[in-house]
Amino acid sequence: MEAVMRIVFDPAEQDALRADARDLVDSDPKLAYVLERLAGEGVDLDRVTTWEDLRENLGQPPLDDSAPSSNVA
């Protein structure tokens, strides 16, 4: 059986994420939902998309050290 790689937050971090979620629920319920899920489930590293894969999916060229800094947000 293959082990699942996951970031799990400690109880203090979970409490902080949930407090932020409660503060945001009226103004940004989508973000509040995400924060609550992060607190409860952590991050499944097997489902994370790399920055380079995101760029490729958007049709952007790969980043390299020769890229001008003006293209960086």
DSSP file (Angstrom, degrees, kcal/mol; ACC not computed):
  #  RESIDUE AA STRUCTURE BP1 BP2  ACC     N-H-->O    O-->H-N    N-H-->O    O-->H-N    TCO  KAPPA ALPHA  PHI   PSI    X-CA   Y-CA   Z-CA
    1    1 A M              0   0    0      0, 0.0     2,-0.3     0, 0.0     0, 0.0   0.000 360.0 360.0 360.0 131.0    0.0    0.0    0.0
    2    2 A E        -     0   0    0      1,-0.1     2,-0.2     0, 0.0     0, 0.0  -0.623 360.0-121.0 -82.8 133.7    1.4    3.4   -1.0
    3    3 A A        -     0   0    0     -2,-0.3     2,-0.5     1,-0.1    -1,-0.1  -0.490  21.1-126.9 -74.2 140.6    1.6    6.0    1.7
    4    4 A V        -     0   0    0     -2,-0.2     2,-0.6    41,-0.0    -1,-0.1  -0.752  17.1-137.3 -87.6 130.2   -0.3    9.3    1.2
    5    5 A M        +     0   0    0     -2,-0.5    40,-1.9     2,-0.0    41,-0.8  -0.790  37.0 162.0 -90.1 123.8    1.8   12.4    1.5
    6    6 A R  E     -A   44   0A   0     -2,-0.6     2,-0.6    38,-0.2    38,-0.2  -1.000  38.7-135.4-146.3 138.4   -0.1   15.0    3.5
    7    7 A I  E     -A   43   0A   0     36,-2.5    36,-2.2    -2,-0.4     2,-0.5  -0.850  27.8-167.8 -89.5 125.9    0.7   18.2    5.4
    8    8 A V        -     0   0    0     -2,-0.6     2,-0.2    34,-0.2    31,-0.1  -0.964  14.1-133.5-118.5 132.6   -1.3   18.1    8.7
    9    9 A F        -     0   0    0     -2,-0.5    -2,-0.0    29,-0.3     0, 0.0  -0.580  21.3-117.3 -85.3 144.9   -1.5   21.2   10.8
   10   10 A D     >  -     0   0    0     -2,-0.2     4,-2.6     1,-0.1     3,-0.3  -0.312  38.0 -95.8 -73.7 166.8   -1.0   21.1   14.6
   11   11 A P  H  > S+     0   0    0      0, 0.0     4,-2.4     0, 0.0     5,-0.2   0.838 124.5  51.4 -55.7 -38.1   -3.9   22.0   16.9
   12   12 A A  H  > S+     0   0    0      2,-0.2     4,-2.1     1,-0.2     5,-0.1   0.912 112.1  46.6 -66.3 -41.1   -2.8   25.6   17.3
   13   13 A E  H  > S+     0   0    0     -3,-0.3     4,-2.6     2,-0.2    -1,-0.2   0.899 111.5  51.8 -66.5 -39.8   -2.5   26.1   13.6
   14   14 A Q  H  X S+     0   0    0     -4,-2.6     4,-2.5     1,-0.2    -2,-0.2   0.920 109.5  49.8 -61.3 -43.5   -5.9   24.4   13.1
   15   15 A D  H  X S+     0   0    0     -4,-2.4     4,-2.3    -5,-0.2    -1,-0.2   0.901 111.1  49.2 -61.4 -41.2   -7.5   26.7   15.6
   16   16 A A  H  X S+     0   0    0     -4,-2.1     4,-2.3     2,-0.2    -2,-0.2   0.909 111.4  48.8 -66.3 -42.2   -6.0   29.8   13.9
   17   17 A L  H  X S+     0   0    0     -4,-2.6     4,-2.3     1,-0.2    -2,-0.2   0.914 112.8  47.9 -62.9 -41.8   -7.2   28.6   10.5
   18   18 A R  H  X S+     0   0    0     -4,-2.5     4,-2.3     2,-0.2    -2,-0.2   0.872 109.9  52.2 -68.1 -36.2  -10.7   28.1   11.9
   19   19 A A  H  X S+     0   0    0     -4,-2.3     4,-2.0     2,-0.2    -1,-0.2   0.920 110.7  48.0 -64.2 -43.1  -10.7   31.5   13.6
   20   20 A D  H  X S+     0   0    0     -4,-2.3     4,-1.7     1,-0.2    -2,-0.2   0.901 109.9  53.1 -62.6 -40.2   -9.8   33.1   10.3
   21   21 A A  H  X S+     0   0    0     -4,-2.3     4,-1.1     1,-0.2    -2,-0.2   0.918 108.3  49.6 -61.6 -43.5  -12.6   31.1    8.6
   22   22 A R  H  < S+     0   0    0     -4,-2.3     4,-0.4     1,-0.2     3,-0.4   0.889 110.4  51.0 -62.4 -38.9  -15.1   32.4   11.2
   23   23 A D  H  < S+     0   0    0     -4,-2.0     4,-0.3     1,-0.2     3,-0.3   0.819 116.5  40.6 -67.1 -30.4  -13.9   36.0   10.6
   24   24 A L  H  X S+     0   0    0     -4,-1.7     4,-3.7     1,-0.2     8,-0.3   0.533  84.2  97.1 -96.4  -7.8  -14.3   35.6    6.8
   25   25 A V  T  < S+     0   0    0     -4,-1.1    -1,-0.2    -3,-0.4    -2,-0.1   0.830  90.1  41.1 -58.5 -35.2  -17.5   33.7    6.6
   26   26 A D  T  4 S+     0   0    0     -4,-0.4    -1,-0.2    -3,-0.3    -2,-0.1   0.875 125.2  33.9 -78.6 -37.7  -19.7   36.8    6.0
   27   27 A S  T  4 S+     0   0    0     -4,-0.3    -2,-0.2     1,-0.2    -1,-0.1   0.810 137.7  11.9 -90.0 -31.5  -17.3   38.6    3.6
   28   28 A D     X  +     0   0    0     -4,-3.7     4,-2.2    -7,-0.1     3,-0.2  -0.576  62.3 171.7-148.0  77.4  -15.7   35.7    1.7
   29   29 A P  H  > S+     0   0    0      0, 0.0     4,-2.2     0, 0.0     5,-0.1   0.800  79.2  57.7 -63.5 -29.1  -17.5   32.4    2.4
   30   30 A K  H  > S+     0   0    0      2,-0.2     4,-2.1     1,-0.2     5,-0.1   0.935 109.6  43.7 -65.9 -44.9  -15.5   30.5   -0.3
   31   31 A L  H  > S+     0   0    0     -3,-0.2     4,-2.7     2,-0.2     5,-0.2   0.896 111.7  54.3 -66.1 -39.5  -12.2   31.4    1.4
   32   32 A A  H  X S+     0   0    0     -4,-2.2     4,-2.2    -8,-0.3    -1,-0.2   0.905 108.2  50.2 -59.7 -41.0  -13.7   30.5    4.8
   33   33 A Y  H  X S+     0   0    0     -4,-2.2     4,-2.3     2,-0.2    -2,-0.2   0.918 110.6  48.9 -62.6 -44.8  -14.7   27.1    3.4
   34   34 A V  H  X S+     0   0    0     -4,-2.1     4,-2.6     1,-0.2    -2,-0.2   0.920 111.1  49.7 -62.7 -44.3  -11.2   26.5    2.1
   35   35 A L  H  X S+     0   0    0     -4,-2.7     4,-2.3     1,-0.2    -1,-0.2   0.903 110.5  50.2 -62.5 -41.0   -9.6   27.5    5.4
   36   36 A E  H  X S+     0   0    0     -4,-2.2     4,-2.1    -5,-0.2    -1,-0.2   0.911 111.5  48.1 -64.1 -42.3  -11.9   25.2    7.3
   37   37 A R  H  X>S+     0   0    0     -4,-2.3     4,-3.2     2,-0.2     5,-0.6   0.899 110.3  51.9 -65.6 -40.1  -11.1   22.3    5.0
   38   38 A L  H  X5S+     0   0    0     -4,-2.6     4,-1.8     1,-0.2   -29,-0.3   0.918 110.0  49.9 -60.4 -42.7   -7.4   23.0    5.3
   39   39 A A  H  <5S+     0   0    0     -4,-2.3    -2,-0.2    -5,-0.2    -1,-0.2   0.910 119.8  35.9 -62.0 -42.2   -7.7   22.9    9.1
   40   40 A G  H  <5S+     0   0    0     -4,-2.1    -2,-0.2    -5,-0.2    -1,-0.2   0.851 132.9  21.4 -82.4 -35.7   -9.6   19.6    9.1
   41   41 A E  H  <5S-     0   0    0     -4,-3.2    -3,-0.2     1,-0.2    -2,-0.2   0.637  86.9-148.8-111.5 -18.0   -7.9   17.7    6.3
   42   42 A G     << -     0   0    0     -4,-1.8     2,-0.5    -5,-0.6    -1,-0.2  -0.465  44.9 -49.5  76.5-155.9   -4.5   19.3    5.8
   43   43 A V  E     -A    7   0A   0    -36,-2.2   -36,-2.5    -2,-0.1     2,-1.0  -0.979  41.6-140.9-123.8 123.2   -3.0   19.3    2.3
   44   44 A D  E >   -A    6   0A   0     -2,-0.5     3,-1.7   -38,-0.2   -38,-0.2  -0.737  14.1-165.5 -82.5 104.3   -2.8   16.2    0.1
   45   45 A L  G >  S+     0   0    0    -40,-1.9     3,-0.7    -2,-1.0    -1,-0.2   0.697  82.9  66.3 -68.3 -19.2    0.6   16.6   -1.5
   46   46 A D  G 3  S+     0   0    0    -41,-0.8    -1,-0.3     1,-0.2   -40,-0.1   0.659 104.1  46.0 -74.6 -14.3   -0.2   13.9   -4.1
   47   47 A R  G <  S+     0   0    0     -3,-1.7     2,-0.3     2,-0.1    -1,-0.2   0.329  85.8 115.0-108.7   6.0   -2.8   16.2   -5.6
   48   48 A V    <   -     0   0    0     -3,-0.7     2,-0.5    -4,-0.2    -3,-0.0  -0.579  58.4-140.5 -79.9 137.7   -0.8   19.4   -5.6
   49   49 A T        -     0   0    0     -2,-0.3    -2,-0.1     1,-0.0    -1,-0.0  -0.844  20.8-122.9 -97.4 132.4    0.0   20.9   -9.1
   50   50 A T     >  -     0   0    0     -2,-0.5     4,-2.2     1,-0.1     5,-0.2  -0.293  19.2-114.9 -71.7 159.7    3.5   22.4   -9.5
   51   51 A W  H  > S+     0   0    0      1,-0.2     4,-2.4     2,-0.2     5,-0.2   0.903 117.7  51.4 -59.0 -43.6    4.0   26.0  -10.5
   52   52 A E  H  > S+     0   0    0      1,-0.2     4,-2.5     2,-0.2    -1,-0.2   0.889 108.5  50.9 -64.4 -39.2    5.6   24.9  -13.8
   53   53 A D  H  > S+     0   0    0      2,-0.2     4,-2.6     1,-0.2    -1,-0.2   0.898 109.7  50.9 -64.6 -39.4    2.7   22.6  -14.6
   54   54 A L  H  X S+     0   0    0     -4,-2.2     4,-1.4     2,-0.2    -2,-0.2   0.927 110.8  48.5 -62.1 -44.5    0.3   25.5  -13.9
   55   55 A R  H  <>S+     0   0    0     -4,-2.4     5,-2.8     1,-0.2     3,-0.3   0.924 112.4  48.5 -61.2 -44.7    2.3   27.8  -16.2
   56   56 A E  H ><5S+     0   0    0     -4,-2.5     3,-1.6     1,-0.2    -2,-0.2   0.908 108.3  53.8 -63.2 -42.1    2.3   25.1  -18.9
   57   57 A N  H 3<5S+     0   0    0     -4,-2.6    -1,-0.2     1,-0.3    -2,-0.2   0.795 109.4  49.4 -62.2 -28.5   -1.5   24.5  -18.6
   58   58 A L  T 3<5S-     0   0    0     -4,-1.4    -1,-0.3    -3,-0.3    -2,-0.2   0.388 119.5-111.4 -91.2   2.8   -2.0   28.2  -19.1
   59   59 A G  T < 5S+     0   0    0     -3,-1.6    -3,-0.2     1,-0.3    -2,-0.1   0.725  70.2 141.2  76.3  22.4    0.3   28.2  -22.2
   60   60 A Q      < -     0   0    0     -5,-2.8    -1,-0.3    -6,-0.2    -2,-0.1  -0.708  55.2-107.4 -96.8 149.2    3.0   30.3  -20.6
   61   61 A P        -     0   0    0      0, 0.0    -1,-0.1     0, 0.0    -5,-0.0  -0.330  44.4 -90.7 -70.5 156.4    6.7   29.6  -21.2
   62   62 A P        -     0   0    0      0, 0.0     2,-0.2     0, 0.0   -10,-0.0  -0.322  43.7-111.0 -63.8 149.2    8.8   28.0  -18.4
   63   63 A L        +     0   0    0     -3,-0.1     2,-0.3     2,-0.0   -11,-0.0  -0.589  42.6 170.0 -78.8 142.7   10.5   30.4  -16.1
   64   64 A D    >   -     0   0    0     -2,-0.2     3,-1.6     1,-0.0     0, 0.0  -0.923  49.0 -97.8-143.6 172.9   14.3   30.6  -16.2
   65   65 A D  T 3  S+     0   0    0     -2,-0.3    -2,-0.0     1,-0.3    -1,-0.0   0.670 117.5  61.7 -67.8 -16.2   16.9   32.8  -14.7
   66   66 A S  T 3  S+     0   0    0      2,-0.1    -1,-0.3     3,-0.0     3,-0.1   0.503  75.0 115.8 -89.4  -2.6   17.2   34.9  -17.9
   67   67 A A  S <  S-     0   0    0     -3,-1.6     2,-0.1     1,-0.1     5,-0.0  -0.446  75.8-109.4 -66.8 135.8   13.5   36.0  -17.7
   68   68 A P    >   -     0   0    0      0, 0.0     3,-1.5     0, 0.0     4,-0.1  -0.381  18.1-129.5 -65.6 143.8   13.3   39.8  -17.2
   69   69 A S  G >  S+     0   0    0      1,-0.3     3,-1.6     2,-0.2    -2,-0.1   0.677 100.5  76.4 -69.3 -15.9   12.1   40.8  -13.8
   70   70 A S  G 3  S+     0   0    0      1,-0.3    -1,-0.3     3,-0.1    -3,-0.0   0.703  88.8  59.7 -68.1 -17.7    9.5   43.1  -15.3
   71   71 A N  G <  S+     0   0    0     -3,-1.5     2,-0.5     2,-0.0    -1,-0.3   0.436  86.5  94.7 -87.7   0.4    7.4   40.0  -16.1
   72   72 A V    <         0   0    0     -3,-1.6    -3,-0.0     1,-0.1     0, 0.0  -0.802 360.0 360.0 -96.5 130.0    7.2   39.1  -12.5
   73   73 A A              0   0    0     -2,-0.5    -1,-0.1     0, 0.0    -3,-0.1   0.487 360.0 360.0 -74.1 360.0    4.1   40.2  -10.5
